[in-house]
Amino acid sequence: MPDGLDWGPMPRRIEIEITSLNGDLATWRAAGAKLPKGVLQASLVPGGPVVGHVYRADIEQYMEGIEILSVTPPKTASPLDPKNERLELIPEVKKAPDVVVTYASKGRGTRREDSLFAGERPPRAPRREGKRPITRREKKGDDEGTEEERASRPARAERSTRGPRSDRPPREPRRERTAERTDERTAERPPRATREPRPARVERPRRPERPRGPQPPAIATTNRNALLATLSPEQLPVAEQLLRGGMPAVRSAVELQNTNALTQGRPTIDPATIERIAEDLLGRTNLAMWKDRAAGAIGAGREMRLRDLRAVVTSAKTVSLDDEARVQLKELQISLTARVEHARAQWNEKLEAAITAKNVKEALSLVARPPDVSTRVSADAAGRVVTLVSEVLTAEQDPQLWNDIVELTADTSIRRNVKPAGIPSDQSSHAVAVHNAGAIPELAKLLGMKVPPPPPPTRILRRSVTRRAS
């Protein structure tokens, strides 16, 4: 145990009741208990102990018993409520819901849906004894008119003895009667207000379709299919997983299959055995995949993007190539070199034209985005661009143009050599200058700021080249 630390019991507070007095000792029990608990010195009780009174006591619990450390009087009424007039909230017992919603039925009588909800047909109204139900025709036709008119009508049996319809006078054609009614109704209506002619629809010119750039080539499957045809049934599923995602795909498939086998009570497979088979097939599958990619790149020609072609050539370092693959790689390298040289020549021509025309924005954009990572601006072209940019960045320049040129300059490799002549008095230009003072040190001098140190060189961590990718 460390020195200076007391690991004894922690004191706690309880309420005690004095049960009896015997000289300097008093017996006590916990408030509300039946039997006395122990004794205490009467001098610990302020004002002397009184039998039956309840006090607050600080105690410590030991295995031998309870020791009382101090005794204080019981709590009195709160000063905030000396007369004990605090209001208590009595919960109200709800006997019925607060809101009763009753939906009115739609139409005549009870809706059929209300009765069909329980799967029963709605009950029909009971018929009157000795009376048949009144038909719709009787309700509409026979009940109309006065008693004398109804009496003068022929009986129902007499009506049925009337002659055929051919003996009756011909009725007017329905079409003519409808036309007459339409003419009468049209005559009663007020004349319609003449509508203004709708303006002719102006067809918007369609946007010209953007020319589609080089697309990634379709990867062939010739070499992969040839490889799968030479494998045994035990190797075939492992090779398929390797072609999908390499060794991680094989491990995931083994883990999933073992989990399903345990759930269904079937025997599991040994992961070590499957990994040995996968390691033997990994080199062959990687080679087949690369040869398919190389064949697609060769077939695409100049339609393939330059970065996709470079990725195919670079990935050959992770594969053990055979004679056929080496021939493909050599052809791809020649194509890549030719395309890079062609792109560099076009880039240099555009940069020279922009410098000659004093197009500062175009020149800075070309310097910031070379066609290849290994392409560098020549010393002569860089010096001319720096001179051109420095002459344009003056205090009399348009603030918007000045801001755009500074933003473009900060993204180039020649930014630390540019020396602006001044800063426009516009607030936005001042903010842009402060923001880019770290990239263009001359701006810091114009602002009266301390010139920041150059950024540290960027360290590119390269992975070690391996012949087997797992």
C-alpha distance (Angstrom), angle and dihedral (degrees) to the residues before:
residue distance angle dihedral
M1 . . .
P2 3.83 . .
D3 3.77 116.7 .
G4 3.79 117.5 -101.9
L5 3.83 95.5 26.2
D6 3.78 121.7 114.3
W7 3.78 112.6 -152.9
G8 3.84 94.6 179.9
P9 3.81 125.3 126.1
M10 3.76 118.4 -65.7
P11 3.83 116.1 -117.7
R12 3.78 120.1 -117.1
R13 3.80 135.8 -174.3
I14 3.82 127.8 -116.7
E15 3.80 137.0 163.6
I16 3.81 117.3 -107.5
E17 3.80 133.7 -171.1
I18 3.84 123.5 -145.1
T19 3.82 109.2 -126.7
S20 3.85 102.7 176.7
L21 3.82 144.7 -8.6
N22 3.83 127.2 -132.4
G23 3.80 110.3 174.9
D24 3.78 109.7 -70.2
L25 3.80 92.7 -7.4
A26 3.76 128.7 79.0
T27 3.78 128.4 -169.7
W28 3.79 118.7 -135.7
R29 3.73 142.3 -178.0
A30 3.77 134.9 -168.4
A31 3.77 112.7 -83.3
G32 3.78 107.4 -89.8
A33 3.84 95.2 14.1
K34 3.84 124.3 126.7
L35 3.81 103.8 -138.7
P36 3.83 131.4 43.7
K37 3.78 114.5 -98.5
G38 3.79 104.5 -160.9
V39 3.80 148.6 -48.2
L40 3.78 134.0 -84.8
Q41 3.78 139.0 -173.5
A42 3.79 111.7 -89.1
S43 3.79 89.6 -139.8
L44 3.84 89.7 68.4
V45 3.82 91.0 66.5
P46 3.85 111.3 81.8
G47 3.82 110.0 -125.4
G48 3.79 91.8 9.7
P49 3.77 127.5 -73.2
V50 3.78 120.4 -74.0
V51 3.79 120.0 -156.5
G52 3.83 110.6 -113.1
H53 3.80 96.0 17.7
V54 3.79 120.9 124.0
Y55 3.82 120.2 -132.4
R56 3.78 136.9 178.9
A57 3.79 114.4 -114.9
D58 3.82 134.2 -172.5
I59 3.80 108.2 -139.7
E60 3.77 140.4 178.0
Q61 3.79 120.9 -145.2
Y62 3.80 117.6 -137.0
M63 3.76 132.5 170.9
E64 3.81 89.6 -107.9
G65 3.79 94.2 51.0
I66 3.80 144.3 -75.8
E67 3.79 123.3 -46.3
I68 3.83 118.9 -158.3
L69 3.79 112.2 -141.0
S70 3.83 101.6 -179.4
V71 3.81 140.2 -8.4
T72 3.80 126.5 -145.5
P73 3.81 131.3 -177.4
P74 3.80 117.2 -92.8
K75 3.75 121.2 -93.6
T76 3.78 117.2 -80.2
A77 3.76 129.8 -151.5
S78 3.79 115.2 -60.0
P79 3.82 114.8 -100.1
L80 3.78 87.2 -131.3
D81 3.81 90.4 58.4
P82 3.84 107.8 23.2
K83 3.82 94.2 160.4
N84 3.77 94.2 45.8
E85 3.79 91.6 -118.0
R86 3.78 96.8 146.2
L87 3.80 114.1 143.1
E88 3.78 118.8 -125.5
L89 3.77 123.8 -151.3
I90 3.79 111.2 -126.3
P91 3.79 111.8 -156.7
E92 3.77 113.9 -124.1
V93 3.78 116.3 -131.0
K94 3.79 110.4 -134.8
K95 3.78 114.0 -139.1
A96 3.81 98.1 -177.9
P97 3.80 137.3 16.3
D98 3.77 116.2 -81.9
V99 3.81 93.9 -127.9
V100 3.78 126.3 37.3
V101 3.81 115.7 -164.0
T102 3.79 119.8 -161.7
Y103 3.79 119.0 -177.0
A104 3.80 116.9 -145.3
S105 3.79 116.4 -131.2
K106 3.79 118.6 -113.6
G107 3.79 121.2 -126.4
R108 3.79 126.2 -9.7
G109 3.74 120.8 -19.9
T110 3.78 126.5 -20.2
R111 3.77 119.3 -23.1
R112 3.75 114.3 -110.7
E113 3.78 90.8 -136.3
D114 3.80 91.5 63.9
S115 3.77 90.9 60.2
L116 3.78 96.8 37.5
F117 3.83 91.3 56.9
A118 3.82 87.3 80.0
G119 3.80 92.1 42.7
E120 3.84 96.4 -104.2
R121 3.78 132.7 118.5
P122 3.79 116.5 -115.2
P123 3.83 111.8 -102.7
R124 3.78 117.0 -107.0
A125 3.77 122.4 -125.1
P126 3.82 110.5 -97.7
R127 3.80 116.0 -105.6
R128 3.72 121.8 -119.4
E129 3.76 112.8 -108.9
G130 3.80 114.0 -106.7
K131 3.80 94.9 10.4
R132 3.74 129.9 96.0
P133 3.83 121.4 -142.6
I134 3.79 116.8 -90.3
T135 3.78 113.6 -111.7
R136 3.78 123.2 -131.8
R137 3.80 93.0 -113.1
E138 3.80 91.9 51.8
K139 3.78 90.5 47.2
K140 3.81 93.6 50.5
G141 3.81 104.6 34.0
D142 3.77 112.0 20.4
D143 3.77 96.6 45.1
E144 3.80 93.6 53.8
G145 3.81 122.8 97.5
T146 3.78 132.3 25.3
E147 3.81 126.9 -51.9
E148 3.84 92.1 -99.2
E149 3.81 91.9 52.7
R150 3.78 92.5 48.4
A151 3.81 90.2 48.7
S152 3.82 92.8 51.3
R153 3.81 92.0 53.5
P154 3.81 116.2 98.9
A155 3.71 118.6 -107.0
R156 3.78 120.6 -96.7
A157 3.78 91.6 -106.0
E158 3.82 91.1 52.1
R159 3.80 91.2 51.1
S160 3.79 91.3 57.8
T161 3.84 90.8 55.8
R162 3.77 93.1 64.1
G163 3.75 117.1 122.2
P164 3.77 125.1 -95.3
R165 3.72 120.7 -75.9
S166 3.82 91.3 -105.8
D167 3.88 90.4 69.3
R168 3.77 91.6 55.7
P169 3.80 122.4 89.2
P170 3.80 112.6 -90.3
R171 3.75 116.5 -97.6
E172 3.76 123.2 -128.4
P173 3.75 115.7 -93.4
R174 3.74 110.3 -93.7
R175 3.76 92.7 -132.4
E176 3.84 93.4 58.4
R177 3.77 92.9 47.0
T178 3.76 90.1 49.9
A179 3.80 91.3 50.2
E180 3.81 91.2 51.1
R181 3.78 92.1 50.1
T182 3.77 90.4 47.5
D183 3.82 91.0 51.9
E184 3.81 91.3 49.8
R185 3.80 92.8 49.6
T186 3.78 92.0 45.5
A187 3.80 91.0 52.0
E188 3.80 91.0 54.0
R189 3.81 94.2 51.3
P190 3.81 120.2 88.7
P191 3.79 114.9 -113.4
R192 3.78 115.4 -89.2
A193 3.74 120.3 -113.4
T194 3.75 111.7 -107.1
R195 3.77 112.3 -106.9
E196 3.72 120.6 -129.6
P197 3.77 112.7 -115.1
R198 3.80 112.9 -97.3
P199 3.77 111.7 -110.1
A200 3.71 115.4 -108.2
R201 3.77 114.1 -94.4
V202 3.74 112.4 -106.4
E203 3.75 111.8 -142.5
R204 3.75 113.4 -141.1
P205 3.76 115.8 -132.1
R206 3.75 112.1 -107.7
R207 3.73 119.0 -116.5
P208 3.74 112.9 -106.6
E209 3.75 111.4 -106.7
R210 3.74 113.6 -108.1
P211 3.76 114.1 -119.6
R212 3.75 109.9 -107.0
G213 3.75 113.3 -118.3
P214 3.77 126.3 -141.9
Q215 3.79 111.8 -50.7
P216 3.81 127.6 -148.1
P217 3.81 110.0 -94.2
A218 3.77 122.5 -109.5
I219 3.80 108.2 -102.8
A220 3.77 112.6 -126.0
T221 3.79 123.7 -137.6
T222 3.80 100.3 -154.5
N223 3.80 97.8 111.1
R224 3.79 93.7 41.3
N225 3.79 92.6 51.8
A226 3.79 90.0 48.2
L227 3.80 90.2 51.9
L228 3.81 93.8 48.9
A229 3.80 90.6 50.3
T230 3.82 91.2 60.6
L231 3.83 96.7 50.7
S232 3.79 128.6 96.5
P233 3.84 121.5 -116.0
E234 3.83 90.6 -101.8
Q235 3.80 92.6 53.3
L236 3.81 97.3 42.4
P237 3.86 99.8 78.4
V238 3.82 91.1 43.8
A239 3.82 91.6 51.6
E240 3.81 91.1 49.1
Q241 3.80 90.7 55.5
L242 3.81 90.7 47.4
L243 3.79 90.3 53.4
R244 3.81 90.3 50.4
G245 3.80 99.8 49.6
G246 3.80 114.2 -21.4
M247 3.79 123.7 -119.3
P248 3.85 94.8 -23.3
A249 3.82 89.3 59.7
V250 3.82 91.1 50.6
R251 3.81 92.5 50.6
S252 3.80 92.3 47.5
A253 3.81 91.5 49.9
V254 3.83 92.1 49.9
E255 3.79 91.8 48.7
L256 3.80 92.3 49.1
Q257 3.81 92.8 47.9
N258 3.82 92.5 49.9
T259 3.80 91.0 48.7
N260 3.80 91.5 52.8
A261 3.81 91.0 45.5
L262 3.80 92.2 53.8
T263 3.80 90.7 48.6
Q264 3.83 92.8 50.7
G265 3.81 95.1 40.0
R266 3.82 95.8 -113.5
P267 3.84 126.0 136.6
T268 3.81 116.9 -89.9
I269 3.81 129.1 -131.0
D270 3.79 127.4 -116.1
P271 3.84 110.6 -106.7
A272 3.81 92.4 -156.5
T273 3.82 91.9 59.8
I274 3.80 92.2 49.9
E275 3.82 91.4 48.2
R276 3.81 91.1 52.8
I277 3.80 90.4 52.7
A278 3.82 90.6 46.5
E279 3.80 92.8 50.5
D280 3.81 90.5 52.3
L281 3.81 91.4 51.0
L282 3.82 98.1 39.4
G283 3.80 96.9 86.2
R284 3.80 93.0 48.2
T285 3.79 94.3 47.5
N286 3.81 93.1 47.8
L287 3.79 90.2 50.2
A288 3.81 92.4 49.3
M289 3.80 91.5 49.6
W290 3.81 92.8 48.9
K291 3.80 92.8 48.1
D292 3.80 89.8 52.5
R293 3.82 90.6 50.8
A294 3.80 91.3 46.9
A295 3.80 91.7 49.7
G296 3.82 90.1 51.7
A297 3.81 91.6 49.0
I298 3.80 92.0 49.3
G299 3.79 91.1 48.9
A300 3.83 93.1 48.6
G301 3.80 93.5 55.0
R302 3.81 113.4 174.7
E303 3.80 91.3 -7.7
M304 3.81 89.0 77.3
R305 3.76 119.1 91.6
L306 3.77 116.1 -108.7
R307 3.80 94.9 -123.8
D308 3.82 91.3 51.4
L309 3.80 90.5 51.0
R310 3.81 90.7 49.0
A311 3.81 90.6 49.6
V312 3.82 91.6 54.4
V313 3.81 91.9 49.4
T314 3.81 92.8 46.7
S315 3.83 94.2 48.2
A316 3.80 90.0 60.1
K317 3.83 87.8 79.7
T318 3.81 90.5 69.9
V319 3.82 95.2 53.1
S320 3.80 132.0 73.2
L321 3.79 100.5 -125.1
D322 3.78 127.0 -148.6
D323 3.81 126.2 -153.8
E324 3.80 94.5 -83.4
A325 3.81 91.9 48.8
R326 3.82 91.7 49.4
V327 3.79 90.2 55.2
Q328 3.80 90.3 50.6
L329 3.82 91.8 47.8
K330 3.81 92.3 51.3
E331 3.80 91.2 51.3
L332 3.81 91.2 48.9
Q333 3.81 92.4 49.0
I334 3.78 91.4 52.6
S335 3.80 90.9 49.4
L336 3.81 91.8 47.4
T337 3.82 93.1 50.2
A338 3.79 92.3 49.0
R339 3.79 93.6 49.0
V340 3.81 93.0 47.2
E341 3.81 91.6 50.6
H342 3.78 90.8 48.7
A343 3.82 91.7 49.7
R344 3.81 91.3 48.6
A345 3.81 91.9 51.1
Q346 3.81 91.6 51.2
W347 3.81 91.0 46.3
N348 3.80 92.4 51.8
E349 3.79 90.9 49.1
K350 3.80 92.7 51.7
L351 3.82 91.5 46.6
E352 3.82 91.8 50.7
A353 3.80 91.1 48.9
A354 3.83 91.9 49.5
I355 3.81 92.0 50.1
T356 3.80 91.7 47.9
A357 3.81 92.0 49.6
K358 3.84 90.2 44.2
N359 3.81 90.5 -124.6
V360 3.78 97.0 160.4
K361 3.82 97.0 -177.8
E362 3.80 94.0 49.9
A363 3.80 92.1 47.2
L364 3.82 93.0 50.1
S365 3.82 91.4 47.2
L366 3.80 91.2 52.9
V367 3.81 92.7 47.1
A368 3.82 91.0 49.9
R369 3.84 94.0 49.8
P370 3.80 113.3 41.0
P371 3.82 117.4 -178.6
D372 3.79 92.8 -115.3
V373 3.77 136.1 28.2
S374 3.78 91.6 -122.4
T375 3.83 94.0 49.9
R376 3.81 114.8 109.1
V377 3.78 130.6 -171.3
S378 3.80 112.3 -109.8
A379 3.81 117.5 -112.6
D380 3.80 92.4 -115.6
A381 3.84 94.0 50.6
A382 3.81 91.9 44.2
G383 3.82 92.1 52.2
R384 3.78 92.4 49.3
V385 3.83 92.2 49.5
V386 3.83 90.6 48.7
T387 3.82 91.4 51.7
L388 3.80 91.9 46.9
V389 3.82 93.5 49.9
S390 3.81 93.6 45.1
E391 3.82 91.3 53.4
V392 3.80 92.5 51.2
L393 3.85 96.9 48.3
T394 3.80 98.5 79.7
A395 3.79 133.8 137.6
E396 3.83 91.2 -110.6
Q397 3.79 93.5 55.5
D398 3.82 121.5 111.5
P399 3.86 106.2 -88.1
Q400 3.82 94.4 -132.4
L401 3.80 93.5 49.5
W402 3.82 90.5 44.3
N403 3.83 91.0 52.6
D404 3.81 92.9 48.8
I405 3.80 93.0 50.1
V406 3.80 92.6 48.6
E407 3.83 91.4 50.3
L408 3.81 90.8 50.0
T409 3.80 92.4 46.4
A410 3.81 92.1 53.1
D411 3.83 89.7 61.3
T412 3.82 95.2 54.4
S413 3.79 132.8 83.9
I414 3.85 92.5 -121.2
R415 3.82 95.3 59.6
R416 3.82 95.9 109.6
N417 3.81 91.6 55.1
V418 3.81 95.6 53.3
K419 3.83 114.1 102.6
P420 3.81 112.8 -166.3
A421 3.82 114.9 -152.1
G422 3.80 95.2 -144.0
I423 3.79 149.0 -24.0
P424 3.84 123.1 -112.3
S425 3.79 116.6 -115.8
D426 3.82 91.4 -118.1
Q427 3.81 116.0 117.4
S428 3.80 92.8 -131.4
S429 3.80 91.3 54.6
H430 3.79 90.7 50.2
A431 3.82 90.5 51.8
V432 3.81 91.6 48.5
A433 3.81 90.3 49.6
V434 3.81 92.2 51.3
H435 3.81 91.0 47.5
N436 3.82 94.1 51.4
A437 3.81 98.2 37.3
G438 3.79 90.4 104.9
A439 3.81 92.5 56.1
I440 3.84 96.5 40.8
P441 3.84 108.1 39.3
E442 3.81 93.6 -168.7
L443 3.81 89.3 66.6
A444 3.80 89.1 59.0
K445 3.82 90.1 55.4
L446 3.81 91.6 50.4
L447 3.82 90.2 50.0
G448 3.82 93.0 47.5
M449 3.80 91.7 -116.6
K450 3.77 128.5 138.4
V451 3.79 110.8 -91.5
P452 3.81 107.3 -112.5
P453 3.80 118.6 -130.8
P454 3.80 118.7 -104.5
P455 3.79 115.3 -89.6
P456 3.81 117.1 -96.1
P457 3.80 117.0 -100.2
T458 3.76 114.0 -88.7
R459 3.79 113.2 -113.3
I460 3.78 113.2 -147.7
L461 3.78 112.5 -155.7
R462 3.76 108.8 -146.5
R463 3.76 123.9 -162.8
S464 3.75 118.3 -123.1
V465 3.79 113.1 -101.2
T466 3.79 111.3 -112.7
R467 3.75 128.8 -174.2
R468 3.81 93.8 -143.6
A469 3.82 120.9 54.7
S470 3.77 114.4 -159.7
